[in-house]
Amino acid sequence: MALLSLLGAVGLGMVFTGHPAWAPIVSGVLSGAGMLGGLLAALALAFLAGRRGAKADGTSS
């Protein structure tokens, strides 16, 4: 959440400092990429934790 706020503030600052063409990329595209990256990392960690748990049980998948 803090990353999204930071990127939004940076985008707003870019508008006021004379770089309005880059503001949507910073505040929109990078925010979306950050959310997608966080989601994929959480899914990968959950998947790996599940596989480790299955091996510890003696079950196979």
N, C-alpha and C positions, 0 to 999 in steps of 0.2 A: 504494500500500500504506500509506503514511503517513497519507493522508487517511482511509482506512477505520479505522485504529487510532485516529486523533484523534476521529472521530465516535463510535466505540465507547466511548472514554474519556469523552467529553462525555455520552453517554447514561447511562453508569454514574454519573457525577457528578450527573446530574439525578435519578436514583433516590435517591441519598443526601441530596440537598438538598430533597427534598419535592415534586418534579415528576415522579412516575412515569408519569403519563398521556402525557407528551410524549417519554419515553425511546425507545419503539419507533419513533417518527417520525424522531427524530434519528439513532439508531443503525442503523435498518433501512431506512427509506424513502430517506433522504438518501444512505446508502451505496450503495444500489442505483441511485439516480439518478446518482451520481458514476461508478459503473462503466459504466453505459449511456452516459453522456455521453463518457467517455473512449474507449469502443469506437467510438462513432459518429464522433468526431473523428479517430481513427486511420484508420478506413475512408475518410472523406472525404479525408484527406491522401494516402492511398495511391491513391485513385481519381484525384485531381487530378495527382499525380506521374506516373501512368501515361498520362494524356491528354497531358501536356506531352511525355513521352518519345515518344509516337506521332507527335506533330506534328513533333518534331525529326528523326525518321527519314525523314519524307516520306511515311509511311503514313497512311492515313485509317481511322477506325473508325466 
